Amino acid sequence: MALFFQFDIPWDLESFGGDHLLVFHCRAHNDASDPQLADGRLVPKYWDAPQPPYPAPFWRVMIQSPTALPAPEAEPSLCALPLALRPFVDTPVGAQTFKVGGTPSWAQDPEYYRCACGADLVYVCQVPEGRDFAVHPGQPEQPYSVRADTYWLFLGNEVYLLACPACCDPAAIWPVNQH
């Protein structure tokens, strides 16, 4: 898996302020996520649940405590770019931008999930539809991407990261995909 992006979550973001978010995605498998539910909740260890037709997820999203350090070296397959977070005016509908905190700007109807531990997942950030991540020359082409020199997360869909506020596991995050 390739590290697509990472950042320190702003301190004012409830439940996760000061934590470190890391988003990994497989270069060879590019699809949308498919939630598996049981009794109205995501299944236990949903972050490791199969994602048909794959036997396991093709991504890993983690929130680490403030004591964790960012990855010291750049991802070898993706071109590292600085990510600068700045305040914004929150718009609940139609803001197709990289956004951390506030209210999700749903591309379709809002989606809500309950963690296997029982906590309602909360919004952390979103990645806009069609967001390209540049790759270094010579990297294998990602399936279903539009260009050989870029990779996408989840087929390039708008991605909303919802996390367990109880922090039951560093990987207790669900990537919602919409287009």
Disulfide bonds with the S-S distance in Angstrom:
none
